[in-house]
Amino acid sequence: MVQRILEDGKLTEFDVVVVGGGPAGSACAAELARGGCVTALVDADSSPHGWAGESLPPGSTSLVNSVLGPLLTKEGPHTVAHGTGASWGSDEFVITDFIMNPLDDAWILDRVAFDADARSAASHGGAHLFVARAQSHVAQGDRWHVTCRSPNGTRGQLSARILVDSTGRQSFMAARMGARRRKFDRLMAMIAVSDRPGDSRAGTSIESCRSGWWYTTPLPSGGRVTAFLTDADLIPDHRERREFWRNSYEATTYIRNFVSLPDRSESLEIHTYRADTSVLVADENRNQGPTRLPPWLAVGDAAASWDPLSSQGLMTGILMGAKGARAILDGPSAVVRWREDVALLVEEHQALQNHYYSTEDRWPNEEFWRRRRQIV
């Protein structure tokens, strides 16, 4: 991985600055560099940009490798997924085997390695990678000036005609330009990671329950991630969350048989993350008239984020990053169409998500499911 060093107090000019080096940002930077744009990719965090246990469905290999190069190979560090299992809409646990699937492999990801490899692919493809944190950004004339700080304290500025926000659900850059997020639900993921592998089947298992749903996935490292998805207001305060998670887990029919957890006398860390479906809404007053801002767009979760039930978030993010880059390369009218395409993508996802939830009708009077039937 080729890294650029910030020069203290110096302004360095680019065509595009991409802030956020997750898969969407890396895909965007790689595609821009491939198209001849002088591109900076800014990322400060070597930790994964999503939670553990993420997977890619069949058919994803060719897409990922076409954008970022051969990241998905059977030499590792990722694991080929052999299928999925679900208890949803009935008490039966149904297994879907991928062996006969005509598409290419599905994968269980080592997310830290995947993100690092994606940034490396963008760098080797010609993007200038800065390991730094974007602290602020201002419009000066027809350009953006992004102030960054490296881990050693060096501050420098990157200037660009176009700014890309790939900072995840927080949409850090866009929020400072007056954009807001429209949330369609209040879904949260309560996640525990164990170093115990549990069930040996290489695939994700899902089980719906009265107050939400569960999934568990083995990790390439040999451990396992287990997550309870429910609405934010249905989760007790921090002191009671571990007990709430444990009690809900022990009430499952299948998940508890796939997972090997420490007993109650041992510590179990539960981390809670946003998992709602939401979309970025720009402040149009900032994009027109004499005070209009230079061009910018958002990609990946910064533009729109999905309920993990779809299993499409990561692949969609990579595709959004690449398509956002092509819109930049094609000019201003293409960027306008790009934003329209994102809005259409959100509508399509909502329709699909509503369909998935409507197939579970065993608990129509429970608050979690009642809300989703109202949406439908």
C-alpha positions as semicolon CSV with decimal commas, in nm:
position;residue;x (nm);y (nm);z (nm)
1;M;0,000;0,000;0,000
2;V;0,147;0,334;-0,109
3;Q;0,074;0,614;0,137
4;R;0,118;0,988;0,094
5;I;0,245;1,193;0,385
6;L;0,072;1,517;0,482
7;E;0,308;1,812;0,461
8;D;0,264;2,046;0,755
9;G;0,084;2,364;0,655
10;K;0,095;2,281;0,284
11;L;-0,199;2,285;0,042
12;T;-0,197;1,994;-0,206
13;E;-0,433;2,005;-0,504
14;F;-0,640;1,720;-0,648
15;D;-0,935;1,678;-0,879
16;V;-1,135;1,486;-0,617
17;V;-1,095;1,421;-0,245
18;V;-1,272;1,110;-0,111
19;V;-1,310;1,112;0,268
20;G;-1,359;0,768;0,422
21;G;-1,170;0,456;0,316
22;G;-1,430;0,186;0,364
23;P;-1,523;-0,032;0,066
24;A;-1,749;0,233;-0,094
25;G;-1,489;0,509;-0,064
26;S;-1,211;0,282;-0,187
27;A;-1,423;0,169;-0,483
28;C;-1,498;0,533;-0,569
29;A;-1,131;0,635;-0,546
30;A;-1,019;0,335;-0,751
31;E;-1,269;0,408;-1,028
32;L;-1,183;0,779;-1,033
33;A;-0,810;0,708;-1,059
34;R;-0,879;0,455;-1,334
35;G;-1,069;0,727;-1,520
36;G;-0,778;0,972;-1,504
37;C;-0,885;1,185;-1,205
38;V;-0,611;1,292;-0,966
39;T;-0,775;1,155;-0,652
40;A;-0,698;1,167;-0,279
41;L;-0,841;0,901;-0,048
42;V;-0,838;1,008;0,318
43;D;-0,886;0,754;0,595
44;A;-0,766;0,757;0,954
45;D;-0,902;0,432;1,086
46;S;-0,746;0,091;1,043
47;S;-1,041;-0,075;1,218
48;P;-1,330;-0,218;1,014
49;H;-1,597;0,022;0,886
50;G;-1,875;-0,219;0,972
51;W;-1,941;-0,481;1,235
52;A;-1,801;-0,833;1,232
53;G;-1,985;-1,112;1,058
54;E;-2,053;-0,939;0,729
55;S;-2,098;-1,156;0,427
56;L;-2,140;-1,125;0,053
57;P;-2,410;-1,319;-0,137
58;P;-2,357;-1,541;-0,442
59;G;-2,273;-1,335;-0,748
60;S;-2,065;-1,080;-0,560
61;T;-1,718;-1,205;-0,654
62;S;-1,720;-1,075;-1,010
63;L;-1,852;-0,733;-0,903
64;V;-1,599;-0,685;-0,623
65;N;-1,306;-0,809;-0,829
66;S;-1,403;-0,597;-1,131
67;V;-1,392;-0,279;-0,919
68;L;-1,115;-0,353;-0,669
69;G;-0,917;-0,636;-0,824
70;P;-0,888;-0,994;-0,692
71;L;-0,984;-0,932;-0,330
72;L;-1,197;-1,247;-0,306
73;T;-0,996;-1,564;-0,361
74;K;-1,003;-1,905;-0,199
75;E;-0,649;-1,851;-0,074
76;G;-0,798;-1,643;0,210
77;P;-0,837;-1,466;0,441
78;H;-1,212;-1,487;0,370
79;T;-1,424;-1,802;0,394
80;V;-1,655;-1,937;0,125
81;A;-2,013;-1,953;0,258
82;H;-2,189;-2,281;0,182
83;G;-2,543;-2,162;0,244
84;T;-2,787;-1,993;0,479
85;G;-3,050;-2,112;0,720
86;A;-3,360;-1,934;0,844
87;S;-3,658;-1,975;1,069
88;W;-3,878;-1,694;0,940
89;G;-4,255;-1,697;0,905
90;S;-4,279;-2,049;1,050
91;D;-4,127;-2,269;1,321
92;E;-3,935;-2,465;1,059
93;F;-3,563;-2,401;0,999
94;V;-3,505;-2,395;0,624
95;I;-3,154;-2,438;0,480
96;T;-3,062;-2,287;0,144
97;D;-2,756;-2,458;-0,004
98;F;-2,529;-2,258;-0,237
99;I;-2,359;-2,560;-0,395
100;M;-2,593;-2,569;-0,693
101;N;-2,619;-2,191;-0,725
102;P;-2,522;-2,090;-1,082
103;L;-2,367;-1,766;-0,958
104;D;-2,015;-1,743;-0,817
105;D;-1,925;-1,798;-0,451
106;A;-2,076;-1,634;-0,144
107;W;-1,833;-1,518;0,123
108;I;-1,795;-1,464;0,497
109;L;-1,553;-1,175;0,531
110;D;-1,258;-1,090;0,748
111;R;-1,373;-0,729;0,747
112;V;-1,048;-0,575;0,873
113;A;-0,852;-0,746;0,596
114;F;-1,118;-0,665;0,334
115;D;-1,116;-0,293;0,413
116;A;-0,736;-0,278;0,417
117;D;-0,716;-0,463;0,085
118;A;-0,976;-0,229;-0,067
119;R;-0,772;0,078;0,032
120;S;-0,459;-0,088;-0,099
121;A;-0,632;-0,163;-0,430
122;A;-0,733;0,202;-0,467
123;S;-0,378;0,312;-0,385
124;H;-0,213;0,072;-0,628
125;G;-0,467;0,181;-0,889
126;G;-0,342;0,540;-0,871
127;A;-0,533;0,705;-0,586
128;H;-0,323;0,901;-0,334
129;L;-0,388;0,745;0,008
130;F;-0,352;0,970;0,312
131;V;-0,368;0,806;0,655
132;A;-0,522;1,106;0,827
133;R;-0,844;1,235;0,978
134;A;-1,045;1,499;0,793
135;Q;-1,112;1,759;1,060
136;S;-1,294;2,028;0,864
137;H;-1,377;2,139;0,513
138;V;-1,467;2,475;0,363
139;A;-1,562;2,599;0,019
140;Q;-1,324;2,857;-0,124
141;G;-1,442;2,977;-0,461
142;D;-1,507;2,676;-0,681
143;R;-1,293;2,438;-0,475
144;W;-1,304;2,250;-0,147
145;H;-1,029;2,284;0,110
146;V;-1,016;1,986;0,346
147;T;-0,801;2,019;0,659
148;C;-0,654;1,685;0,768
149;R;-0,451;1,569;1,064
150;S;-0,220;1,267;1,054
151;P;-0,162;1,039;1,356
152;N;0,168;1,216;1,431
153;G;-0,008;1,552;1,457
154;T;0,089;1,692;1,117
155;R;-0,179;1,915;0,964
156;G;-0,218;1,979;0,596
157;Q;-0,485;2,085;0,348
158;L;-0,612;1,899;0,045
159;S;-0,787;2,103;-0,224
160;A;-1,027;1,957;-0,482
161;R;-1,294;2,051;-0,732
162;I;-1,521;1,777;-0,600
163;L;-1,566;1,629;-0,252
164;V;-1,695;1,276;-0,186
165;D;-1,837;1,183;0,155
166;S;-1,783;0,816;0,236
167;T;-1,781;0,849;0,615
168;G;-2,058;0,599;0,686
169;R;-2,395;0,655;0,851
170;Q;-2,268;0,964;1,032
171;S;-2,213;1,132;0,690
172;F;-1,968;1,363;0,866
173;M;-1,885;1,582;0,567
174;A;-2,239;1,621;0,435
175;A;-2,383;1,697;0,779
176;R;-2,160;2,004;0,799
177;M;-2,308;2,120;0,470
178;G;-2,661;2,117;0,610
179;A;-2,760;1,770;0,491
180;R;-2,971;1,554;0,721
181;R;-3,063;1,188;0,738
182;R;-3,415;1,063;0,686
183;K;-3,463;0,749;0,894
184;F;-3,730;0,495;0,801
185;D;-3,710;0,290;1,122
186;R;-3,531;0,264;1,457
187;L;-3,352;-0,067;1,411
188;M;-3,044;-0,137;1,624
189;A;-2,806;-0,432;1,628
190;M;-2,692;-0,571;1,964
191;I;-2,380;-0,771;1,882
192;A;-2,164;-1,018;2,072
193;V;-1,844;-1,169;1,932
194;S;-1,717;-1,494;2,079
195;D;-1,392;-1,680;2,015
196;R;-1,590;-2,005;2,025
197;P;-1,684;-2,129;1,676
198;G;-2,013;-2,297;1,769
199;D;-2,191;-2,480;1,485
200;S;-1,952;-2,589;1,209
201;R;-2,179;-2,501;0,914
202;A;-2,021;-2,220;0,708
203;G;-2,311;-1,983;0,666
204;T;-2,541;-1,728;0,826
205;S;-2,839;-1,843;1,032
206;I;-3,142;-1,620;1,094
207;E;-3,431;-1,658;1,337
208;S;-3,720;-1,419;1,393
209;C;-3,864;-1,373;1,742
210;R;-4,132;-1,170;1,919
211;S;-3,933;-0,848;1,949
212;G;-3,710;-0,865;1,642
213;W;-3,477;-1,116;1,484
214;W;-3,140;-1,283;1,528
215;Y;-2,851;-1,378;1,307
216;T;-2,528;-1,563;1,373
217;T;-2,230;-1,613;1,145
218;P;-1,900;-1,797;1,191
219;L;-1,593;-1,579;1,143
220;P;-1,290;-1,666;0,929
221;S;-1,080;-1,624;1,245
222;G;-1,258;-1,920;1,405
223;G;-1,490;-1,721;1,630
224;R;-1,855;-1,632;1,584
225;V;-2,068;-1,319;1,580
226;T;-2,424;-1,324;1,711
227;A;-2,660;-1,028;1,677
228;F;-3,004;-0,938;1,804
229;L;-3,189;-0,683;1,588
230;T;-3,465;-0,482;1,754
231;D;-3,586;-0,124;1,776
232;A;-3,396;0,133;1,980
233;D;-3,683;0,212;2,216
234;L;-3,732;-0,158;2,295
235;I;-3,376;-0,186;2,432
236;P;-3,331;-0,118;2,806
237;D;-3,068;0,120;2,938
238;H;-2,702;0,024;2,934
239;R;-2,694;-0,148;3,277
240;E;-2,964;-0,397;3,178
241;R;-2,865;-0,465;2,818
242;R;-2,651;-0,773;2,878
243;E;-2,930;-0,944;3,073
244;F;-3,187;-0,839;2,810
245;W;-2,969;-0,984;2,533
246;R;-2,908;-1,308;2,728
247;N;-3,275;-1,361;2,807
248;S;-3,375;-1,299;2,445
249;Y;-3,101;-1,534;2,324
250;E;-3,212;-1,813;2,557
251;A;-3,569;-1,777;2,429
252;T;-3,461;-1,862;2,072
253;T;-3,529;-2,205;1,928
254;Y;-3,236;-2,245;1,688
255;I;-2,979;-1,969;1,744
256;R;-2,891;-2,090;2,093
257;N;-2,806;-2,432;1,947
258;F;-2,566;-2,284;1,690
259;V;-2,381;-2,058;1,932
260;S;-2,143;-2,148;2,213
261;L;-2,133;-1,862;2,464
262;P;-1,965;-1,821;2,802
263;D;-2,196;-1,903;3,092
264;R;-2,362;-1,623;3,285
265;S;-2,080;-1,603;3,539
266;E;-1,840;-1,488;3,267
267;S;-1,830;-1,148;3,102
268;L;-2,002;-1,108;2,766
269;E;-1,953;-0,778;2,586
270;I;-2,255;-0,648;2,395
271;H;-2,196;-0,366;2,147
272;T;-2,489;-0,174;2,002
273;Y;-2,488;-0,022;1,652
274;R;-2,737;0,158;1,433
275;A;-2,891;-0,071;1,173
276;D;-3,177;0,145;1,044
277;T;-3,259;0,216;0,684
278;S;-3,185;0,583;0,619
279;V;-3,102;0,815;0,331
280;L;-2,908;1,141;0,312
281;V;-3,116;1,447;0,219
282;A;-2,915;1,744;0,094
283;D;-2,996;2,105;0,185
284;E;-3,093;2,234;-0,159
285;N;-3,059;2,594;-0,043
286;R;-2,684;2,532;-0,017
287;N;-2,665;2,398;-0,373
288;Q;-2,806;2,693;-0,565
289;G;-2,781;3,070;-0,590
290;P;-2,478;3,290;-0,523
291;T;-2,377;3,090;-0,214
292;R;-2,392;2,752;-0,387
293;L;-2,127;2,503;-0,283
294;P;-1,877;2,335;-0,514
295;P;-1,987;1,988;-0,634
296;W;-2,007;1,705;-0,381
297;L;-2,176;1,371;-0,342
298;A;-2,201;1,088;-0,090
299;V;-2,148;0,717;-0,148
300;G;-2,203;0,399;0,052
301;D;-2,368;0,429;0,392
302;A;-2,311;0,804;0,385
303;A;-2,562;0,822;0,099
304;A;-2,800;0,548;0,211
305;S;-2,784;0,264;0,461
306;W;-2,982;-0,056;0,472
307;D;-3,145;-0,297;0,713
308;P;-2,898;-0,589;0,735
309;L;-3,181;-0,833;0,661
310;S;-3,123;-0,753;0,294
311;S;-2,759;-0,876;0,304
312;Q;-2,698;-0,617;0,033
313;G;-2,537;-0,329;0,222
314;L;-2,172;-0,399;0,150
315;M;-2,214;-0,501;-0,212
316;T;-2,447;-0,208;-0,275
317;G;-2,192;0,026;-0,116
318;I;-1,916;-0,093;-0,351
319;L;-2,146;-0,056;-0,650
320;M;-2,253;0,292;-0,533
321;G;-1,890;0,396;-0,494
322;A;-1,803;0,286;-0,846
323;K;-2,116;0,440;-1,002
324;G;-2,068;0,764;-0,810
325;A;-1,717;0,786;-0,954
326;R;-1,847;0,733;-1,306
327;A;-2,102;1,010;-1,252
328;I;-1,819;1,246;-1,153
329;L;-1,622;1,144;-1,461
330;D;-1,926;1,202;-1,684
331;G;-1,994;1,557;-1,558
332;P;-2,248;1,765;-1,361
333;S;-2,564;1,633;-1,528
334;A;-2,456;1,277;-1,448
335;V;-2,411;1,372;-1,082
336;V;-2,771;1,500;-1,075
337;R;-2,888;1,170;-1,227
338;W;-2,677;0,985;-0,972
339;R;-2,869;1,144;-0,685
340;E;-3,195;1,048;-0,854
341;D;-3,067;0,691;-0,891
342;V;-2,988;0,676;-0,518
343;A;-3,342;0,788;-0,435
344;L;-3,480;0,517;-0,666
345;L;-3,251;0,258;-0,506
346;V;-3,387;0,348;-0,163
347;E;-3,745;0,307;-0,287
348;E;-3,666;-0,033;-0,436
349;H;-3,493;-0,146;-0,119
350;Q;-3,786;-0,031;0,094
351;A;-4,028;-0,231;-0,118
352;L;-3,811;-0,543;-0,089
353;Q;-3,760;-0,493;0,285
354;N;-4,133;-0,447;0,341
355;H;-4,195;-0,771;0,154
356;Y;-3,947;-0,963;0,370
357;Y;-4,102;-0,837;0,692
358;S;-4,457;-0,904;0,570
359;T;-4,378;-1,276;0,538
360;E;-4,343;-1,299;0,918
361;D;-4,696;-1,280;1,064
362;R;-4,677;-1,489;1,382
363;W;-4,668;-1,192;1,621
364;P;-4,891;-0,922;1,466
365;N;-4,959;-0,752;1,800
366;E;-4,597;-0,728;1,914
367;E;-4,467;-0,373;1,881
368;F;-4,169;-0,457;1,657
369;W;-4,384;-0,640;1,401
370;R;-4,685;-0,410;1,431
371;R;-4,467;-0,118;1,319
372;R;-4,347;-0,305;1,015
373;R;-4,696;-0,408;0,915
374;Q;-4,798;-0,041;0,933
375;I;-4,517;0,042;0,689
376;V;-4,640;-0,224;0,447
